[in-house]
Amino acid sequence: MARIVDGTEMNMIGDKLRALRTANGWSQQAVSDKLEMLAIYVCRGSISRIEDKQRTVTDIELYGLSQVFHVPVTYFFPE
C-alpha cells in the first residue's frame, strides 16, 4: 500500500499554521499552551516540527488547532 505522505514533507498544514501563529503574534510555546488548555498535549518543539513539515499531525491535534485559531479545519488545506 502506498503511503499518503511521500517524500520529505510529513504534513500539509505547516505553512498555514505558521502564518496563523505569526498573524496572531503568538510564539510556538503560546500555541502549545493554548492546546494544553483543551487537553491536547503538543510541546513547543512539536509545533516547530509541524511548521517545518517534519512531523505528522493527528486528527485531534488538527481539531485543536482549528479551535485555538477559530478557523474551520478545512482552512488548513489547499482549496
C-alpha positions as CSV (number, residue, x, y, z in Angstrom):
1,M,0.0,0.0,0.0
2,A,1.4,3.4,-0.9
3,R,1.9,6.0,1.8
4,I,-0.3,9.1,1.7
5,V,2.6,11.2,2.8
6,D,5.5,10.6,0.5
7,G,8.8,12.5,0.2
8,T,10.2,14.9,2.7
9,E,7.0,16.7,3.8
10,M,5.2,15.0,6.6
11,N,2.1,17.2,6.6
12,M,0.1,19.7,4.5
13,I,-0.6,22.3,7.2
14,G,2.8,23.6,8.3
15,D,2.8,26.8,6.2
16,K,-0.8,27.7,7.2
17,L,-0.1,27.0,10.9
18,R,3.0,29.2,10.9
19,A,1.1,32.0,9.0
20,L,-1.8,31.9,11.5
21,R,0.5,31.8,14.5
22,T,2.6,34.8,13.4
23,A,-0.5,36.7,12.3
24,N,-1.8,36.4,15.9
25,G,1.6,37.4,17.3
26,W,1.9,34.1,19.2
27,S,5.0,32.1,20.0
28,Q,5.2,28.4,19.4
29,Q,5.0,28.0,23.2
30,A,1.8,30.0,23.3
31,V,0.2,27.7,20.7
32,S,1.3,24.7,22.8
33,D,-0.1,26.3,25.9
34,K,-3.5,27.0,24.3
35,L,-3.7,23.4,23.0
36,E,-2.9,22.2,26.5
37,M,-6.0,24.1,27.8
38,L,-8.0,21.8,25.5
39,A,-6.2,18.7,26.9
40,I,-4.2,18.3,23.7
41,Y,-0.6,18.0,24.5
42,V,1.8,19.1,21.8
43,C,5.1,20.5,23.0
44,R,6.8,23.6,21.6
45,G,9.3,21.5,19.7
46,S,6.5,19.6,18.0
47,I,4.8,22.8,16.9
48,S,8.1,23.7,15.3
49,R,8.4,20.4,13.6
50,I,4.8,20.6,12.3
51,E,5.5,24.1,10.9
52,D,8.7,22.7,9.2
53,K,6.6,19.8,7.9
54,Q,8.9,17.3,9.7
55,R,6.1,15.8,11.8
56,T,2.7,14.4,11.1
57,V,-0.5,15.9,12.7
58,T,-3.2,13.8,14.3
59,D,-6.9,14.5,13.7
60,I,-7.2,15.5,17.4
61,E,-4.3,18.0,17.0
62,L,-5.8,19.4,13.8
63,Y,-9.2,19.8,15.6
64,G,-7.5,21.5,18.5
65,L,-5.6,23.9,16.2
66,S,-8.9,24.8,14.5
67,Q,-10.4,25.6,17.9
68,V,-7.4,27.6,19.1
69,F,-7.3,29.8,16.0
70,H,-11.1,29.9,15.5
71,V,-10.9,28.6,11.9
72,P,-12.6,25.6,10.3
73,V,-10.4,22.5,9.9
74,T,-10.7,23.0,6.1
75,Y,-8.8,26.3,6.4
76,F,-5.5,24.3,6.8
77,F,-5.9,22.5,3.4
78,P,-5.5,23.8,-0.1
79,E,-8.6,25.0,-1.8
